[in-house]
Amino acid sequence: MAREWSRMWASASFVGVLIVIGVPLWWKTTEVFRVSLPYDKINSFDLEAHYITTDLVVLANDDQTAVTVAEEIQMTFSQSDVIKLRIIKLIISDTLRQTLDTVIDEQEALEAIAATFTQKHNTLYVVQRAPLFQDVWVGTERVVFFRDGKASSTLASAIEKWIYEPSVLQGARSESADAARHVRLPSSDYHVVLSVVNPKPHLLKVEFDAAEAVEDYIGSFVDELSELHNFTLKSQWLYLLDFDFQPRKVIDNTKVGYHYAIRHERLHLLLTKLEERAATHVSELPTVNLALYVTQCDMSPAYIYDTNNQKVESRVQAFMSPKWGGVVLGTPTVDECAEGIHRPKVTQIMGTFLAHLRKLIGITHKKSIQNGHLEALRSVAPRRWEVDSLLRIRTLEQVTSAETSLKSLAKLLGEISNIVINEEVGTSINIAVQNIQNAKNLMLSGHLLEAYRASQTAFIAAETAFMDPSLLALLYFPDDQKYAIYIPLFLPIMFPVILSLKNLILWFRGKLPKEKVE
């Protein structure tokens, strides 16, 4: 009896150790660690509800003109749900009106406005100025001049199509890419690399100071965008990178008597050739490629032919590839070929590169408007209101991207239960959610620069969480494989324990069969 008692207590101790210690220990060591996340806030994100409030100050000579202009502008934007105008109507003082009506040059009129009103981000001043030769004049500052109340229709069209561009803003907040986003580089900091390509330096020498050109032109341009992005400027020379353009000789009426035609479809093959040699992938940041490819004298002068097989009439033969960069074909003249030295025209070439760079970062081309005048750029710097436009685009783009990333991550975590969410990922997600809400509140109140900074923080935090390598720690160890490993390991151990448990129950009930003694 004592022997049976000891045997039963031994079995009970094994079962107790397994249930009390073994099962909780196994459960604890195999559970997936997940920090608490704000799923409710993430699921409540509505991409189509984002909009930006902007201030528009109407300065007119009388109340009637101010009301007429304000109503026309308000009616033009009444169907837009991406930008909300906060219109303020003011009457121009006698002193300022006398100045605006007296000075001839619009730049002097801008100085008078600047001396009276402090210009800031996300605020546009619409000012009546009688001596205009056009109905509307738009310059580089955050000021638009209009002649009188009859110009209100042209004024509203210019504000919509040139300055605010609600269609572009709608594309920025959409999950699907529109035409502008197919060209525009993503929100980030950039490397800008200028490459000068001389395929045969032993036949033709090229005099071009690439480093100075980058600093003088590109550097001056990006300095005005320091609030948006950080740019790293670089230049390099590439030699012996020969490319077969397969040019076709065409007889013409020029002084030379002929030119060489380069088919448009051959140009993208040149980009592949440049990618092989250009040292542009030195960082994880996106690279804006600007390449000056000097063609050889045996195919000079060279002209690009478009997809309709029509000659591109331009002083600079160039083309642009969306989200990659631009290429300028430097064609030496007959005299330069005879001398053996090609001297590219720096102003024309860098002006073309700046036009490419403007499109790549999101400054769209402005189409002409009847009776409206858009002042040409007098320097390489972007217009002030173009910087505001970029801030709006990037803010909406970054908030939308951050929300999309978080919603995708939340959906993924719900579908795959064994993905680990550590403290770092949880912190990044919470930072992203908080800054998304801050950015939306700042957009609502019209604080554009602060909204952009909050959206940038949200975008970086969301991307950091979404791309964190720890999310893949248990991703490829699903439950069916887990049980396929556990069952062969634990079943041989559990089988005798289960039999012992059965005997224990029978023993406690007094129904355990007695052993036969011979």
Salt bridges, closest charged atoms under 4 A:
GLU31 OE2 - LYS28 NZ 2.96
GLU48 OE1 - ARG173 NH2 3.55
ASP55 OD1 - ARG86 NE 2.61
ASP81 OD2 - ARG173 NH2 2.83
ASP94 OD1 - ARG97 NH2 3.16
GLU106 OE2 - ARG129 NH2 3.36
ASP135 OD1 - ARG147 NH2 2.48
GLU141 OE1 - ARG384 NE 3.79
GLU165 OE1 - LYS366 NZ 3.22
GLU207 OE1 - ARG343 NE 3.25
GLU224 OE1 - ARG384 NH1 3.40
GLU227 OE1 - HIS121 NE2 3.10
ASP252 OD2 - HIS259 ND1 2.67
GLU265 OE2 - ARG263 NH1 3.02
GLU275 OE1 - HIS281 NE2 2.83
GLU313 OE2 - LYS311 NZ 3.97
GLU336 OE1 - HIS342 ND1 2.79
GLU339 OE2 - ARG343 NH2 2.98
GLU375 OE1 - HIS373 NE2 2.90
GLU375 OE2 - ARG378 NH2 2.92
GLU386 OE2 - ARG358 NH2 2.69
GLU386 OE2 - ARG383 NH1 2.74
ASP388 OD1 - HIS121 ND1 2.78
ASP388 OD2 - ARG142 NE 2.65
GLU397 OE2 - ARG184 NH2 2.95
GLU397 OE1 - ARG394 NH1 2.78
GLU403 OE2 - HIS50 NE2 3.12
GLU403 OE2 - LYS440 NZ 3.74
ASP479 OD1 - LYS482 NZ 3.41
GLU515 OE2 - ARG7 NH2 3.86
